[in-house]
Amino acid sequence: MKYFKKLLTSAALLAMSSLTVQADEFRLGLITPPPHIWTKAAEAFGAELAEASDGAHSLSVFPARQLGNEAEMLQQLQTGALDMAFMTVAEVSNRAPELGAFYAPYLANDIGHAGRILRSDSAKSMLEPLPGQVGVVGLGYGMAGLRQIVSRGDVSSAADLAGKKLRITPFAPILDFYNAVGAAPTPMPLPSVYDALANGQVDAIDMDAELIWVLKYYDHADTIVQSDHMMFPMVGLVSAKVWAGMSEDDRAMISDLMTKHVDSTIDSYVAKEAGWLEQIAGTGKTYTKVDASFFGNAIDEWNAIWSQKTSSLDALRATAADTE
């Protein structure tokens, strides 16, 4: 309740004018394809919103970058041109660097532990500055699976990634990590990844198990490294301008329902991650499971860089220790 009150105050301060007309239809954007867990959660949120409001509100979901990439959608949220989004914390961290702490290598021991970290009070408190910093209201976290490595060539140590073009999500924490590894991190949008791996435009990719399996990225790979080296959070966002124009009842309803459905993705990944990894291991590709020692000094280098960029790292590590 304390956090909710802070959201109301912060969003109100950002309002350009006093809005008196409540939009009946909201638009929500995502980069994930229609079958993805995040997209399904967004659709379930929309269905429950319509039911809870007795049809007064509806939600149109636009998956697969129909409204632009995440940077473009974030700009739309800031102006109020887009109402809502389920967005990677990665993109938001480009505007709010404190959130980069979530990507500390091996912050989470496993997928279940990642979920407990995201559900912690310390994680939730990191959303409080977003209205003022970014122009969005963060209502809760979801996630994708832990990060793995898929390579066209043999990978028996991190040294085998040296100089290799490795596809990443374009944000600073993972760029710094793979620079420390010695790879050539190559930002690339999700729809381009399959063909890029097939034609050798990239040598390897950083990806979660769901998409490695569902989108068949293993087709053009020789090696899958189950490294589980980073968590990959998602956040449910509402435009602060749109939020400021809502009634208190609508804010409460949308907050409850969006938080519920974003959070549901955590349970989905906890339940399904092991099955996806088992299926990937059965594809006949070289499959290796490694731990933090695989990356040598790269983790220490990342920690040295990010201890200077965010003050949240120690608090989040303490939370991780408390939730083991």
C-alpha positions in Angstrom: 0.0 0.0 0.0 2.9 2.4 0.8 4.4 1.8 -2.6 1.0 2.2 -4.3 0.6 5.6 -2.7 4.0 6.7 -3.8 3.1 5.7 -7.4 0.0 7.9 -7.3 2.0 10.9 -6.1 4.9 10.5 -8.6 2.6 9.9 -11.5 0.5 12.9 -10.6 3.6 15.2 -10.6 4.4 14.0 -14.1 1.0 14.9 -15.5 1.1 17.6 -18.1 -2.5 18.6 -17.4 -5.5 17.4 -15.5 -7.1 14.6 -17.5 -10.8 14.1 -17.0 -11.6 11.6 -19.8 -10.9 8.0 -19.0 -9.9 5.9 -22.0 -12.0 2.8 -22.4 -9.6 0.8 -24.5 -6.0 0.4 -23.6 -3.1 -0.7 -25.8 -0.3 -3.0 -24.6 2.9 -3.7 -26.5 5.5 -6.5 -26.3 8.4 -7.7 -28.4 7.6 -11.4 -27.8 5.8 -13.6 -30.4 2.1 -14.7 -29.9 2.9 -18.1 -28.4 5.3 -16.7 -25.8 4.5 -16.8 -22.1 4.6 -13.1 -21.7 2.2 -12.6 -24.6 -0.2 -15.2 -23.1 0.0 -13.4 -19.8 -0.9 -10.1 -21.4 -3.9 -11.6 -23.1 -5.1 -13.1 -19.8 -4.6 -9.7 -18.1 -6.8 -8.1 -20.8 -9.5 -10.7 -20.5 -9.7 -10.3 -16.7 -9.6 -6.6 -17.0 -12.7 -6.6 -19.2 -14.4 -9.0 -16.9 -13.5 -7.1 -13.7 -14.7 -3.8 -15.2 -17.9 -5.3 -16.5 -16.8 -4.4 -20.0 -16.0 -0.8 -19.3 -12.4 -1.3 -20.2 -10.8 -3.5 -22.9 -7.2 -4.2 -23.8 -5.7 -4.7 -27.2 -2.4 -6.7 -27.1 0.2 -6.0 -29.8 2.9 -8.7 -29.7 6.0 -9.3 -31.9 7.1 -5.6 -32.1 4.0 -4.5 -33.9 4.3 -1.1 -32.2 8.1 -0.9 -32.6 11.1 -2.2 -30.6 11.3 -1.7 -26.9 13.1 1.6 -27.1 10.4 2.9 -29.4 7.7 1.6 -27.2 9.3 3.1 -24.1 9.2 6.5 -25.8 5.5 6.0 -26.6 4.8 5.2 -23.0 6.6 8.4 -22.0 4.4 10.5 -24.2 1.2 8.6 -23.4 0.9 7.4 -27.0 1.1 3.8 -25.6 -0.8 2.9 -22.5 1.0 -0.2 -21.2 3.8 -2.7 -22.0 5.3 -5.9 -20.7 9.0 -5.0 -21.2 12.4 -6.4 -20.4 14.0 -4.8 -17.4 17.0 -4.8 -19.7 15.5 -2.0 -21.8 14.3 0.0 -18.8 17.8 -0.3 -17.3 19.1 1.7 -20.2 17.2 4.7 -18.7 17.4 3.6 -15.0 20.8 2.0 -14.5 20.0 0.9 -10.9 18.0 -1.9 -12.5 21.2 -3.2 -14.1 21.9 -4.9 -10.7 19.5 -7.6 -11.6 21.9 -8.9 -14.2 24.8 -9.6 -11.8 26.2 -12.9 -13.0 25.1 -15.8 -10.8 23.0 -13.5 -8.6 20.4 -16.4 -8.7 21.3 -20.0 -8.0 18.5 -21.3 -10.1 15.2 -20.4 -11.7 13.2 -20.7 -8.5 15.7 -18.5 -6.7 15.4 -15.9 -9.4 11.7 -15.8 -8.8 12.1 -15.3 -5.1 14.5 -12.4 -5.7 12.0 -10.7 -8.0 9.2 -11.1 -5.5 11.2 -9.5 -2.7 10.5 -6.2 -1.1 13.9 -4.9 -2.1 13.2 -5.7 -5.8 9.8 -4.0 -5.6 11.4 -0.9 -4.1 13.6 -0.5 -7.2 10.4 0.3 -9.2 9.6 3.4 -7.1 11.8 5.9 -8.9 10.5 5.0 -12.4 7.8 7.6 -12.7 10.2 10.4 -12.1 13.2 8.8 -13.9 11.6 7.2 -16.9 8.0 8.4 -17.1 6.5 5.0 -16.5 4.9 3.3 -13.5 6.2 -0.2 -12.8 3.6 -2.5 -11.3 5.5 -5.8 -10.9 8.0 -8.2 -12.2 7.8 -11.3 -14.4 10.7 -13.0 -16.0 12.0 -15.2 -18.7 14.4 -18.1 -18.1 18.0 -18.0 -17.1 20.5 -17.2 -19.9 22.3 -19.9 -21.9 24.8 -19.9 -24.8 24.1 -21.5 -28.2 27.2 -21.7 -30.5 27.8 -22.7 -34.1 31.2 -24.0 -33.1 32.7 -26.1 -30.2 32.8 -24.4 -26.9 34.7 -26.1 -24.1 35.8 -23.0 -22.2 35.1 -19.3 -22.3 38.3 -18.9 -24.2 36.5 -20.5 -27.2 34.2 -17.4 -27.3 37.1 -15.0 -27.7 36.5 -12.7 -30.7 33.3 -14.6 -31.6 30.3 -12.5 -32.7 27.8 -13.3 -30.0 24.2 -12.0 -30.2 23.0 -10.1 -27.2 20.0 -8.1 -26.1 21.2 -4.5 -26.5 21.8 -3.2 -23.0 24.8 -2.3 -20.9 25.0 -5.1 -18.3 25.2 -7.9 -20.8 27.4 -5.9 -23.1 29.9 -5.4 -20.3 29.7 -9.1 -19.4 30.6 -10.4 -22.8 33.2 -7.7 -23.4 34.8 -9.1 -20.2 34.6 -12.6 -21.5 36.4 -11.4 -24.7 33.6 -12.1 -27.1 32.4 -9.6 -29.7 28.9 -8.9 -28.4 26.5 -8.1 -31.2 23.1 -6.5 -30.5 20.4 -7.9 -32.6 16.6 -7.9 -32.5 14.9 -11.2 -31.7 13.3 -11.8 -35.2 16.7 -11.7 -36.9 18.4 -14.2 -34.6 17.5 -17.5 -36.3 18.6 -16.4 -39.8 21.7 -14.7 -38.4 22.8 -18.0 -36.7 22.0 -20.0 -39.8 24.0 -17.9 -42.2 26.9 -17.2 -39.9 26.2 -13.5 -39.3 26.7 -14.4 -35.6 28.8 -17.2 -34.2 26.8 -17.7 -31.0 23.8 -16.3 -29.1 22.9 -15.5 -25.5 19.3 -16.8 -25.0 16.8 -18.4 -22.6 15.8 -22.1 -22.8 12.2 -21.3 -23.9 13.3 -19.6 -27.1 16.2 -21.9 -27.8 13.6 -24.8 -27.9 10.5 -23.2 -29.2 12.2 -21.1 -32.0 14.6 -24.0 -32.7 17.8 -22.0 -32.4 19.6 -25.3 -31.8 19.0 -26.1 -35.5 22.1 -24.3 -36.6 24.2 -24.9 -33.5 27.0 -27.4 -32.6 27.1 -26.6 -28.9 24.6 -25.6 -26.2 26.2 -24.4 -22.9 23.8 -24.5 -20.0 25.5 -21.7 -18.0 22.4 -20.2 -16.1 24.6 -17.2 -15.8 22.0 -14.4 -15.6 18.4 -13.9 -14.7 16.2 -12.0 -17.2 13.4 -10.0 -15.6 10.4 -8.4 -17.2 8.3 -5.6 -15.8 4.7 -4.6 -16.3 4.6 -0.9 -17.1 1.9 1.8 -17.4 2.5 5.2 -19.0 2.8 7.7 -16.1 0.7 10.2 -18.1 -2.0 7.6 -18.6 -1.8 6.5 -14.9 -2.2 10.1 -13.8 -5.5 10.3 -15.7 -7.0 7.2 -14.2 -9.5 7.2 -11.3 -8.2 5.7 -8.0 -10.5 2.7 -8.5 -9.1 2.0 -12.0 -5.5 2.4 -10.7 -6.2 -0.2 -8.0 -7.9 -2.6 -10.3 -5.2 -2.3 -13.0 -2.4 -2.5 -10.4 -3.9 -5.7 -8.9 -4.6 -7.4 -12.2 -1.4 -6.5 -14.1 0.7 -7.5 -11.1 -1.1 -10.8 -10.9 -0.5 -11.7 -14.5 3.0 -10.4 -14.8 3.9 -12.4 -11.6 2.3 -15.5 -13.1 5.1 -15.7 -15.7 7.5 -16.5 -12.8 5.5 -19.6 -11.9 5.4 -20.6 -15.6 9.2 -20.5 -16.0 9.9 -22.2 -12.7 7.6 -25.1 -13.9 8.8 -25.4 -17.5 12.5 -24.4 -17.5 13.8 -27.9 -16.6 11.6 -29.5 -19.3 12.9 -27.2 -22.0 16.5 -27.8 -21.1 15.9 -31.6 -21.1 14.5 -31.4 -24.6 17.4 -29.2 -25.8 19.9 -31.7 -24.3 18.1 -34.4 -26.3 18.7 -32.8 -29.7 22.0 -34.5 -30.3 24.0 -31.4 -30.1 27.0 -31.1 -27.7 25.4 -30.1 -24.4 27.6 -28.9 -21.6 26.5 -27.7 -18.1 28.9 -25.2 -16.5 29.2 -23.0 -13.4 30.7 -19.6 -12.6 34.2 -20.9 -12.9 33.7 -21.3 -16.7 33.8 -17.6 -17.1 37.1 -17.0 -15.3 37.8 -13.4 -14.3 34.9 -12.0 -16.4 32.5 -12.1 -13.4 35.0 -10.1 -11.2 35.4 -7.6 -14.0 31.7 -7.2 -14.3 31.3 -6.7 -10.6 34.0 -4.1 -10.6 32.3 -2.1 -13.3 28.8 -2.4 -12.0 29.6 -1.7 -8.3 30.4 1.8 -9.7 27.2 2.1 -11.8 24.6 1.0 -9.3 24.1 1.4 -5.5 21.6 -1.5 -5.5 24.1 -4.3 -6.1 24.9 -5.0 -2.4 21.3 -4.8 -1.3 20.2 -7.2 -4.1 23.0 -9.6 -3.2 21.8 -9.5 0.4 18.3 -10.3 -0.7 19.6 -13.1 -2.8 21.4 -14.6 0.2 18.2 -14.2 2.3 16.1 -16.0 -0.2 18.3 -19.0 -1.0 
